[in-house]
Amino acid sequence: MKLFVSMATLCLALLLTAACSSSTSNSNAAKPAQSSAAGATPASTPATAAASTAASQDFTLLNKTGVEIDKVFISPHDGNDWEEDILGRDTLPDGQSVDIKFHRSETAAMWDLRVEDNKGNAIEWENLNLLQISKVTLHYENSKATAEVE
């Protein structure tokens, strides 16, 4: 099971890296994800390939915390550790979003989410049913973190 989770995490990291690296020439990192969701053009090979392997757990993470998110970890709720940071070397600035993709063979429904800023401050959410969630918007106000799910 650990090998499967590690492979799923690696696939997520690779898909996320491809999505983020394609947005380096764009000042708004959320636009590529939105344009691929609206309908990929034939020139959008990575988005087309990702769409054909979409999993039920795929979701968009939107940062509305007021701070830049340095790391994002996602782990099955029954897992023992956080695995790897799915952002890799990238970050998620306030107001930006990232599409998080799972391997289509993934079956777990309940997942935990952890985000960290560049100072190591962390916030965690548990038991997110990603089979029923397509978007998670993170907020931080009055020293309280919340996650709005759609």
N, C-alpha and C positions, 0 to 999 in steps of 0.2 A: 504494500500500500504506500509506503514511504517513497518507493521508486516512482510510482504512478504520480504522486503529488509533486515530487521533484520534477518529473517530466512536464506535468501540467504547468508548473510555475515557470519552467524554462520556456515553454511555448508562449506563455503570457508575456514574458520579458522580451522575447524576440518580436512578437507582434507589436508590443508597445514601442519598442525601439524603432521598428520600421515606421510606425505611425508618427512618432515624434520626429524622426529624422526627416521625414518628408515635409514637415512643417517648418523647417529651419529657414526657408526663404520667405515665410509668411509671418507677418507680425502678430497674427492671432492664431495660436496653436489649436484652437477649437474648430476652426473652419474646415480642415481636412476631414475630421470626423463627421461634421455635419454634412459636408458635400457627399461623402460616401454613403451616408444614411439616406440622403435624398435621392440617390441613384448614381451609381458609379458609371463613368464613361469608359469606353474601351481602353483608353490610355491609363486608367487607374488600376493597373494589374494587381498591386498589393491589396487594395480595397476589395476588388472582385474576388481574389483568392480568399481573403478573410471572410467575406460574406458567405462563400460556399462552405466554410467550415464553422459557421456560427454555432455557438452552444446556447442552451437555454439560460445559462447563468451570465451571459454577457451583459454588461451594464456600463453606463456613463457615470464617471465620478466628476462632480463639479465642485470646485473650491470656492466657497464664499466665506472663508474664515477671516479674511483680512490679513493673512500672512501667507508667505510662500511655503508650500509643502515640499519638504526635501526628500521624504521617503514614504512609500506606500507598501504595506504588507497585507496580503490576503491569505488566509489559511482556512481549511475546512474546520468547522467548529469542533469536531472531535479530534483534530490534529494536536500534536505535542509542541510544535514550534512554528515560528513565523516564516520559515523558508527565506527567500531572497527578496530584496527590495525590487518591486516590479518597475519602478521608474529608472533603475540603473543610474546613469550619470545625469539624467534629466531631472527637472523639478516641475512642480505644478504651481504656477503663480496664482495669486488671488484673482478670481474672475474667470479663470481658464478651466477647461474640462479635458478629460482624457477618456477614451473608450477602452474599457478593460475587457479583453477577450479570453475565453476559456477554450480548451480543446473540446471539440464536439462530442467526444466520448465521455466527458466528465458527467457524473451522475449526482454528486453531492448537492443537496439543496441549501443547507445551513452553513454560512461562512462568517468568519470574523474579519474585521477590518482594523488596521492600525495605521495611523499617519504620524509623521514626525516632522518638526521644523528643523532648521539647521543648527539649533542649539540643543537638540535632543529631547525637547519637550514632546511628549507623545499623548495621543488620545486614541482610545479603542472603542469599537462597537462590536457587540457579540450577537450571534444568532440572526444574521441577516439572511432571509430566505431569498436567494438570488434567482430562484425559479419564478418568483412573483414580483421582482424588482427590476426595472429597466434603467433607473436613474437614482443616484444618491447625491444629494446636495449637502455639503458640510457647512455648518455655520458655527461661529464662535462669537458670543456676545455676553457681556457682563460676567466674564469668567466662567461661562457655561458653554460646553460644546453640544451641539445637536446635529442629528442627521435627518434630513427630510427625504423620504423615499417615495418614488412614483412607480 
